[in-house]
Amino acid sequence: MTATITREGRTAYLVASGDLRESANREGWPTQQAMEAALSRTFEAEGWSLVRAHEFDPVKGHGFLDSQRRGMDAFLGIPQDAPVVVAETIWQYSHHVLPGLRFHRGPILTVANFSGEWPGLVGMLGLNAGLRKAGVAYSTLWSEGFDDEWFLDGLRTWMSTGRVHPDESHVRPLTAIPEGPERELGRRLADDLRRRKAIVGVFDEGCMGMYNAIIDDELLNPLGIFKERLSQSALYAEMRETSDADADAVRAWLEDAGMRFLTGDDEATELTDAQIHQQLKMYIAALRIADDFGLDAVGIQYQQGLKDLVPASDLAEGLLNDPHRPPVRSRDGSRVLWEGRMLPHFNEVDEGVAVDALLTERVWTELGFDPANTLHDIRWGEQYGDDFVWVFEISGAVPPAHLVDGYAGAVSERQRPSYFPLGGGTIKGISKPGEIVWSRVYVEAGEVRVDLGRATVVELPREETERRWAATTSQWPIMHAVLHGVTRDQMMGRHPANHVQVAYAPDAEGADRALIAKAALFAELGVPVFLCGDTPL
């Protein structure tokens, strides 16, 4: 396949997939304009034209594709064999462009500006993961200014050949696990899962346009995992039935544990007591519904649907993922639900996270480690000293157990109105230094797969942490992660999702043991395991 095409010559067509939330699209549009201008200059310097395939909408105040229909219509005007560039600076809903990209015959290049200000990197990784799942060939590049030699070399390769192949020299398939207690643990847990089976509760599937986050039943069920499809309307109804006294008791528990809430009086821009009250009712409601259905994990969609009814789900999500959390009793008061245990929550109903969180909780519990685990967005990163230090951040799902000083190190701040119109607080804090296992469960070539790696969470000076928060989203919890044996560009080019799963171990030896046991569990379930970077296997 060649990228020099048709009667228009050296011409590529640019599309920009956007958010479903118009406020986010409007706020991010100036950054998108600046990126497109830089890209156009780079293409022109290489003797190419970069033609925008859809227009700016003066009424909406942006030029993003903000619906599936608009995306389909935009591809009607693109020659089938022409090169296409998908340029991303903000979070994007992949289904806006996937229909057009699925059937496009020309070379596809996804591009993001390597910046933490807006989650364009995260959006691009989500789109890339969707293309992988769909079996669509694509290339991907990223840059701070679109003028560095690494980017230009990749772009020139794409222009001349139609493909850029990422460096995956750090990845190798698992071939064998030595006999030992970790392998035996994996076998035992796999046998137990297949025999007893598990249920993950999905509160409305397909959040945030993440096609990559949906695992079909035909792939999920052979692992011993089944879905309970639930409606967010049921969660909302249960919140309305939850008593004020129950929510007040949870608030008192959190404040006694040292958690702080930065509150004000303006519902539109500040975190209020009323918003927190609703968030804690959601926490209680999720546990009671999970009890009704015998769930082993739960995922709240929130961003589409509940965002117009109640404050953010983030506070509830992080509490669910921590074994040490405010007690919630059954409706009749006779039982404490999941007493002393986490109820794994998969943010944004990402079913790859559901599988990962569920299996991680079981492995870590059997090893005697704290099983609290969470996903993060692969948000951004920069060199610090001798290391490239990633900024991992996520709006929800981070348990206080991951933070320096736990609940005492947690503060709840209001979510940005452009994304969360009815507010709600987060569990903000700095992830504690330590050894972690990172992973991602995904779908490729019609099967469930998993990538596994090791990393160290490092402590940075407070002023550097504050700078990184200011460069990304200051209201969210932050993790400073140094990956073992994986460079920035290797991670960006390979990682099959916008999310990465993380779990702490007591020390490096424990993390290595946990990775081996987790790999053994997945392998026993028939899931192909890919090891990334420096690992004990």
Phi and psi in degrees as a GROMACS rama.xvg file:
@    title "Ramachandran Plot"
@    xaxis  label "Phi"
@    yaxis  label "Psi"
@TYPE xy
-116.717  150.484  THR-2
-92.5951  -5.44332  ALA-3
-90.4326  118.783  THR-4
-134.858  151.704  ILE-5
45.131  -169.332  THR-6
-69.9439  -20.6508  ARG-7
-81.6458  -6.45965  GLU-8
73.4151  -135.354  GLY-9
-84.0377  77.1993  ARG-10
-129.811  133.681  THR-11
-121.182  152.424  ALA-12
-109.505  129.807  TYR-13
-100.082  132.249  LEU-14
-125.192  151.139  VAL-15
-131.355  105.198  ALA-16
-77.4897  136.834  SER-17
-122.006  -167.744  GLY-18
-85.0616  162.239  ASP-19
-83.1379  -17.1314  LEU-20
-91.8102  111.98  ARG-21
-63.0723  -30.9985  GLU-22
-61.7911  -39.5471  SER-23
-68.1697  -39.4858  ALA-24
-62.6224  -44.4284  ASN-25
-64.5486  -43.4595  ARG-26
-65.6084  -35.8024  GLU-27
-85.9129  -8.90566  GLY-28
-61.7585  -42.4188  TRP-29
-58.7299  -38.0762  PRO-30
-65.7732  -39.9213  THR-31
-63.2737  -42.7852  GLN-32
-59.3582  -43.3642  GLN-33
-64.7429  -40.1355  ALA-34
-64.5691  -45.0976  MET-35
-63.9022  -36.0119  GLU-36
-65.1168  -42.2363  ALA-37
-65.0901  -42.4515  ALA-38
-61.8931  -43.0003  LEU-39
-61.1244  -41.9842  SER-40
-62.4926  -40.2216  ARG-41
-65.8706  -44.3495  THR-42
-62.2893  -42.9593  PHE-43
-63.0263  -37.7654  GLU-44
-64.4207  -24.3432  ALA-45
-93.6988  7.13498  GLU-46
82.0088  19.9209  GLY-47
-113.788  158.665  TRP-48
-108.647  139.255  SER-49
-115.698  108.585  LEU-50
-103.592  125.858  VAL-51
-71.8694  128.822  ARG-52
-89.3158  -3.2847  ALA-53
-150.582  155.92  HIS-54
-93.6794  160.186  GLU-55
-67.6071  137.813  PHE-56
-102.766  107.23  ASP-57
-66.8086  -25.4653  PRO-58
-73.3103  -45.1644  VAL-59
-78.3426  -24.7514  LYS-60
84.5965  23.0865  GLY-61
-159.481  170.456  HIS-62
-120.553  26.9134  GLY-63
-85.4627  151.316  PHE-64
-76.1486  114.421  LEU-65
-114.879  15.4087  ASP-66
-158.838  161.439  SER-67
-62.4671  -41.2838  GLN-68
-62.6016  -43.8576  ARG-69
-62.578  -36.6764  ARG-70
-65.7344  -44.824  GLY-71
-59.9362  -43.9428  MET-72
-64.708  -36.8075  ASP-73
-63.1042  -38.981  ALA-74
-71.7558  -16.915  PHE-75
-63.0761  -27.0905  LEU-76
-95.362  5.85254  GLY-77
-104.826  124.927  ILE-78
-55.5436  137.303  PRO-79
-58.2108  -29.6545  GLN-80
-101.545  5.2541  ASP-81
-77.7943  149.034  ALA-82
-65.1974  138.815  PRO-83
-122.473  134.655  VAL-84
-114.024  122.313  VAL-85
-99.9111  110.041  VAL-86
-104.008  124.505  ALA-87
-128.494  130.34  GLU-88
-123.903  -16.009  THR-89
-125.142  176.301  ILE-90
-63.2394  138.859  TRP-91
-129.918  149.399  GLN-92
-93.801  111.138  TYR-93
-60.5857  -29.9564  SER-94
-68.3948  -10.1349  HIS-95
-66.4384  -31.1251  HIS-96
-119.925  -14.3177  VAL-97
-59.2841  -40.4801  LEU-98
-57.9549  -42.2745  PRO-99
-69.7048  -40.8504  GLY-100
-70.591  -31.9524  LEU-101
-57.7538  -36.0397  ARG-102
-110.481  7.50409  PHE-103
-79.8831  137.742  HIS-104
-97.2784  -15.3008  ARG-105
-86.4248  172.933  GLY-106
-63.5983  142.094  PRO-107
-118.475  130.702  ILE-108
-127.002  120.581  LEU-109
-96.2368  137.109  THR-110
-136.603  138.58  VAL-111
-135.557  151.263  ALA-112
-81.4514  130.27  ASN-113
-78.5675  84.5799  PHE-114
-146.043  149.311  SER-115
-95.5204  -7.53228  GLY-116
-59.4366  -46.3588  GLU-117
-124.53  150.799  TRP-118
-81.7031  49.1393  PRO-119
-67.1055  -37.3621  GLY-120
-61.3986  -41.906  LEU-121
-64.6064  -44.6878  VAL-122
-62.8423  -41.1111  GLY-123
-64.1909  -42.047  MET-124
-63.005  -37.0535  LEU-125
-64.5239  -42.5399  GLY-126
-64.9263  -44.0528  LEU-127
-57.2817  -42.2907  ASN-128
-63.8545  -38.0397  ALA-129
-64.8331  -39.2814  GLY-130
-65.476  -39.1956  LEU-131
-61.3804  -47.003  ARG-132
-61.5541  -39.244  LYS-133
-77.5043  -8.67333  ALA-134
74.5366  27.9426  GLY-135
-96.6543  125.904  VAL-136
-70.4532  135.357  ALA-137
-152.629  165.398  TYR-138
-122.421  159.734  SER-139
-144.942  140.501  THR-140
-142.921  162.271  LEU-141
-153.43  155.329  TRP-142
-165.66  155.711  SER-143
-79.3076  -40.0188  GLU-144
-130.477  -0.649037  GLY-145
63.3064  29.3004  PHE-146
-136.026  4.85076  ASP-147
-80.9319  157.32  ASP-148
-65.2225  -36.6776  GLU-149
-60.2196  -46.1841  TRP-150
-66.2286  -45.463  PHE-151
-64.2049  -39.3125  LEU-152
-62.0173  -43.6788  ASP-153
-65.3519  -41.1975  GLY-154
-64.0847  -41.911  LEU-155
-65.4675  -36.757  ARG-156
-62.8318  -43.9926  THR-157
-63.8828  -41.2385  TRP-158
-64.2955  -32.7214  MET-159
-91.6067  -27.2425  SER-160
-121.279  -17.0998  THR-161
85.8227  -0.52348  GLY-162
-145.081  146.401  ARG-163
-125.557  120.876  VAL-164
-96.6637  123.114  HIS-165
-68.8255  157.32  PRO-166
-77.9871  108.891  ASP-167
-116.454  31.0183  GLU-168
-67.9745  -13.9398  SER-169
-86.1021  -2.18729  HIS-170
-109.459  137.071  VAL-171
-146.41  141.676  ARG-172
-71.6213  144.656  PRO-173
-67.2719  128.69  LEU-174
-107.544  -37.9036  THR-175
-158.02  150.258  ALA-176
-119.084  126.263  ILE-177
-63.3932  147.675  PRO-178
-61.2969  142.325  GLU-179
164.165  -179.436  GLY-180
-63.7741  -32.0094  PRO-181
-68.7841  -41.7485  GLU-182
-66.0683  -39.5658  ARG-183
-65.1656  -38.2257  GLU-184
-62.2221  -43.8935  LEU-185
-59.4515  -41.956  GLY-186
-62.9057  -46.0679  ARG-187
-64.8463  -42.8841  ARG-188
-68.0865  -36.6847  LEU-189
-64.6642  -44.0645  ALA-190
-60.995  -41.8255  ASP-191
-66.4373  -40.2712  ASP-192
-66.1836  -42.4802  LEU-193
-66.7192  -32.8053  ARG-194
-80.5028  -49.4551  ARG-195
-84.0264  -33.4768  ARG-196
68.8981  158.518  LYS-197
-131.901  155.167  ALA-198
-123.995  128.214  ILE-199
-107.754  127.401  VAL-200
-88.0793  122.897  GLY-201
-110.866  107.035  VAL-202
-83.0652  85.0356  PHE-203
70.3398  116.057  ASP-204
-87.093  151.728  GLU-205
88.5685  31.1956  GLY-206
-64.3235  149.089  CYS-207
61.7332  19.6951  MET-208
68.1445  19.9795  GLY-209
-88.5823  84.1835  MET-210
-56.6504  -34.0474  TYR-211
-66.7363  -18.0658  ASN-212
-90.2619  3.95756  ALA-213
-105.912  124.288  ILE-214
-110.913  118.862  ILE-215
-62.5629  150.067  ASP-216
-55.8589  -36.5652  ASP-217
-63.7078  -25.3706  GLU-218
-92.3878  -31.8597  LEU-219
-79.89  -42.217  LEU-220
-61.3364  -37.1113  ASN-221
-61.8656  -17.021  PRO-222
-80.9024  -7.24633  LEU-223
88.9975  16.3175  GLY-224
-118.485  131.899  ILE-225
-127.513  156.006  PHE-226
-99.3506  140.445  LYS-227
-108.376  108.381  GLU-228
-83.9579  118.052  ARG-229
-120.216  160.167  LEU-230
-105.738  139.978  SER-231
-64.6669  -21.7775  GLN-232
-63.1885  -33.1982  SER-233
-68.2747  -36.7821  ALA-234
-66.0125  -42.0593  LEU-235
-62.3184  -43.1023  TYR-236
-63.404  -40.6431  ALA-237
-66.8849  -35.1692  GLU-238
-60.177  -39.5039  MET-239
-67.9117  -25.4628  ARG-240
-88.3111  -9.98552  GLU-241
-77.8994  135.074  THR-242
-76.5204  153.05  SER-243
-62.8534  -35.4765  ASP-244
-63.4609  -39.9751  ALA-245
-63.8107  -43.3453  ASP-246
-65.9761  -39.2309  ALA-247
-62.5069  -36.8673  ASP-248
-65.7994  -38.7781  ALA-249
-65.9888  -42.7654  VAL-250
-60.3186  -44.5518  ARG-251
-62.3263  -40.6381  ALA-252
-60.816  -44.875  TRP-253
-65.2053  -41.7987  LEU-254
-69.873  -35.774  GLU-255
-63.8954  -31.5412  ASP-256
-77.9152  -6.77436  ALA-257
104.74  0.5791  GLY-258
-72.7565  140.716  MET-259
-111.708  148.818  ARG-260
-124.405  120.309  PHE-261
-88.6128  97.1348  LEU-262
-110.278  160.161  THR-263
-147.477  -161.562  GLY-264
-113.459  -15.7762  ASP-265
-87.2593  107.822  ASP-266
-60.5794  -29.805  GLU-267
-75.6499  -28.7659  ALA-268
-129  -13.6373  THR-269
-120.714  159.184  GLU-270
-79.5943  127.718  LEU-271
-116.57  162.086  THR-272
-61.2291  -34.9194  ASP-273
-64.2883  -38.7376  ALA-274
-64.8949  -46.4376  GLN-275
-59.5443  -41.4158  ILE-276
-57.5315  -43.7714  HIS-277
-68.4119  -38.0747  GLN-278
-61.7657  -39.8103  GLN-279
-72.9769  -29.624  LEU-280
-66.0697  -35.0825  LYS-281
-64.4653  -42.2658  MET-282
-56.4955  -47.6922  TYR-283
-65.6776  -44.8151  ILE-284
-62.2691  -40.5162  ALA-285
-62.3199  -42.0094  ALA-286
-65.5162  -40.1199  LEU-287
-71.046  -38.1108  ARG-288
-68.3206  -39.5516  ILE-289
-60.1793  -37.3874  ALA-290
-65.8612  -39.849  ASP-291
-57.7463  -40.2396  ASP-292
-102.594  2.60551  PHE-293
63.3271  41.9358  GLY-294
-76.8689  151.989  LEU-295
-104.689  -13.4435  ASP-296
-161.836  161.594  ALA-297
-145.105  145.612  VAL-298
-132.04  124.399  GLY-299
-100.398  127.187  ILE-300
-72.3839  -57.1208  GLN-301
66.6642  -61.0941  TYR-302
-56.2355  -31.621  GLN-303
-114.844  118.377  GLN-304
112.728  -77.395  GLY-305
-69.0217  -22.2927  LEU-306
-60.6918  -22.7967  LYS-307
-92.6634  -0.84567  ASP-308
-118.604  -39.6534  LEU-309
-142.889  165.092  VAL-310
-64.2435  171.262  PRO-311
-58.3577  152.732  ALA-312
-85.063  -3.24511  SER-313
-61.5352  -41.6987  ASP-314
-62.3844  -44.2049  LEU-315
-62.0965  -42.1372  ALA-316
-61.9486  -47.4217  GLU-317
-64.774  -37.6726  GLY-318
-64.6547  -41.1231  LEU-319
-60.7259  -32.6727  LEU-320
-83.5874  7.35156  ASN-321
-117.768  125.233  ASP-322
-62.9473  -26.9185  PRO-323
-99.8846  97.7133  HIS-324
-149.861  168.499  ARG-325
-58.8942  131.148  PRO-326
-68.5274  142.747  PRO-327
-128.429  129.925  VAL-328
-97.2621  157.075  ARG-329
-60.1087  163.914  SER-330
-57.1406  -34.2453  ARG-331
-86.0787  -0.68674  ASP-332
79.646  3.68164  GLY-333
-83.3216  -20.4858  SER-334
-138.218  146.938  ARG-335
-90.1695  124.769  VAL-336
-79.6909  127.951  LEU-337
52.4483  47.2898  TRP-338
-61.3138  125.738  GLU-339
70.0505  14.3606  GLY-340
-131.725  151.312  ARG-341
-80.4295  151.076  MET-342
-108.926  99.7986  LEU-343
-50.8753  128.401  PRO-344
-114.409  130.325  HIS-345
-106.529  105.665  PHE-346
-55.4195  140.846  ASN-347
57.8088  29.2797  GLU-348
41.9159  42.994  VAL-349
-78.4944  108.928  ASP-350
-75.1944  -20.1328  GLU-351
-64.432  -39.7017  GLY-352
-65.8486  -38.3596  VAL-353
-57.0241  -50.2225  ALA-354
-62.1358  -46.0278  VAL-355
-64.3939  -47.6815  ASP-356
-63.1462  -41.1846  ALA-357
-62.5839  -48.4927  LEU-358
-71.8229  -37.0316  LEU-359
-61.867  -45.1713  THR-360
-56.4531  -38.9828  GLU-361
-73.2981  -42.0263  ARG-362
-65.0382  -49.6256  VAL-363
-63.2297  -39.1741  TRP-364
-62.8412  -43.5673  THR-365
-66.0819  -30.9713  GLU-366
-79.8168  -7.93687  LEU-367
81.6279  17.0532  GLY-368
-95.3879  159.124  PHE-369
-64.7126  119.471  ASP-370
-83.4249  -1.27517  PRO-371
-53.6117  124.193  ALA-372
-144.817  162.749  ASN-373
-155.582  165.941  THR-374
-95.032  161.577  LEU-375
-137.779  154.624  HIS-376
-74.3872  140.266  ASP-377
-80.3103  90.3619  ILE-378
-84.789  -43.3903  ARG-379
175.005  -178.969  TRP-380
179.547  166.428  GLY-381
-149.827  161.167  GLU-382
-67.7432  137.288  GLN-383
-138.896  111.46  TYR-384
64.6887  -128.327  GLY-385
-86.5491  -6.16634  ASP-386
-118.201  148.709  ASP-387
-85.8312  118.61  PHE-388
-108.979  113.642  VAL-389
-73.5661  147.106  TRP-390
-99.1722  107.263  VAL-391
-98.5579  126.217  PHE-392
-142.674  147.539  GLU-393
-148.541  145.121  ILE-394
-62.1686  -45.179  SER-395
-129.267  175.762  GLY-396
87.1453  -12.819  ALA-397
-75.8278  121.331  VAL-398
-78.1709  145.364  PRO-399
-55.7364  -26.5673  PRO-400
-57.9379  -23.2391  ALA-401
-82.7979  -10.1128  HIS-402
-96.0454  152.326  LEU-403
-57.8537  123.785  VAL-404
70.4949  12.7144  ASP-405
57.2633  -132.943  GLY-406
-60.9976  -35.4177  TYR-407
-67.1437  -19.7337  ALA-408
-97.7173  6.95757  GLY-409
-103.766  139.315  ALA-410
-134.039  142.51  VAL-411
-104.286  122.84  SER-412
-121.025  155.161  GLU-413
-68.6737  139.185  ARG-414
-67.3118  155.018  GLN-415
-63.5825  131.068  ARG-416
-59.1548  -28.9972  PRO-417
-65.5467  -26.1615  SER-418
-103.154  -31.6205  TYR-419
-129.058  84.2898  PHE-420
-62.3375  -28.3756  PRO-421
-99.993  12.4703  LEU-422
76.4936  -145.978  GLY-423
103.788  150.002  GLY-424
-103.709  161.738  GLY-425
-101.256  -178.125  THR-426
-113.245  85.5192  ILE-427
-86.6619  140.057  LYS-428
179.498  178.344  GLY-429
-104.804  126.491  ILE-430
-64.1614  137.515  SER-431
-70.0665  149.269  LYS-432
-62.8553  145.716  PRO-433
162.866  -176.955  GLY-434
-100.074  133.234  GLU-435
-130.326  159.302  ILE-436
-106.256  130.302  VAL-437
-112.537  155.477  TRP-438
-162.1  167.741  SER-439
-154.446  126.872  ARG-440
-98.067  132.354  VAL-441
-150.986  173.407  TYR-442
-115.38  127.682  VAL-443
-150.81  142.625  GLU-444
54.0519  34.8227  ALA-445
73.2706  20.6972  GLY-446
-143.738  157.287  GLU-447
-79.6817  133.281  VAL-448
-132.203  167.838  ARG-449
-142.5  136.426  VAL-450
-101.621  139.024  ASP-451
-131.153  141.47  LEU-452
-155.955  176.453  GLY-453
-118.922  152.521  ARG-454
-154.367  164.519  ALA-455
-120.687  129.675  THR-456
-86.8226  124.608  VAL-457
-109.304  158.848  VAL-458
-95.8591  127.832  GLU-459
-108.772  157.012  LEU-460
-55.2921  147.21  PRO-461
-56.7957  -38.7564  ARG-462
-65.3425  -32.8183  GLU-463
-71.0466  -39.3377  GLU-464
-61.2189  -44.3774  THR-465
-63.5054  -38.2535  GLU-466
-62.9386  -42.0492  ARG-467
-68.7366  -38.5596  ARG-468
-59.957  -45.2595  TRP-469
-64.0632  -27.8485  ALA-470
-84.442  -6.14437  ALA-471
-129.299  -109.834  THR-472
-130.137  106.327  THR-473
-71.3559  -15.2523  SER-474
-83.4416  -8.03721  GLN-475
-101.218  155.161  TRP-476
-66.286  148.278  PRO-477
-126.746  141.973  ILE-478
-125.485  128.805  MET-479
-97.5965  103.56  HIS-480
-115.08  133.285  ALA-481
-112.915  113.623  VAL-482
-77.4211  144.984  LEU-483
-88.1804  110.478  HIS-484
74.613  22.0921  GLY-485
-133.126  121.52  VAL-486
-80.3142  169.995  THR-487
-56.0285  -50.7669  ARG-488
-73.1407  -29.2495  ASP-489
-65.6524  -42.5418  GLN-490
-64.3561  -46.2543  MET-491
-64.1357  -39.3466  MET-492
-75.1464  -28.076  GLY-493
-101.531  -37.6372  ARG-494
-58.5349  124.507  HIS-495
-89.8217  39.5888  PRO-496
-175.096  166.468  ALA-497
-84.7562  -15.542  ASN-498
-108.718  149.867  HIS-499
-131.29  137.74  VAL-500
-94.7176  139.214  GLN-501
-135.376  145.534  VAL-502
-147.631  137.191  ALA-503
-83.7616  152.86  TYR-504
-124.348  161.677  ALA-505
-62.5221  -30.3582  PRO-506
-161.125  -179.088  ASP-507
-63.2479  -42.0802  ALA-508
-62.6601  -41.851  GLU-509
-64.4166  -39.0972  GLY-510
-64.4874  -39.1266  ALA-511
-64.0356  -43.2857  ASP-512
-62.1921  -42.6896  ARG-513
-64.1588  -40.6374  ALA-514
-62.4164  -42.6625  LEU-515
-62.9476  -44.8524  ILE-516
-64.8013  -39.0819  ALA-517
-67.0445  -42.4213  LYS-518
-60.8447  -41.0302  ALA-519
-63.9843  -40.3575  ALA-520
-62.6402  -47.8167  LEU-521
-63.4935  -42.4176  PHE-522
-62.7985  -40.8465  ALA-523
-64.8282  -27.7811  GLU-524
-83.1195  -0.866693  LEU-525
85.3841  15.5112  GLY-526
-91.7399  121.961  VAL-527
-59.6748  131.043  PRO-528
-109.177  131.628  VAL-529
-118.774  125.442  PHE-530
-94.2927  133.533  LEU-531
-119.119  121.538  CYS-532
76.7323  -149.507  GLY-533
-85.947  114.03  ASP-534
-134.998  165.999  THR-535
-75.9162  -2.86638  PRO-536
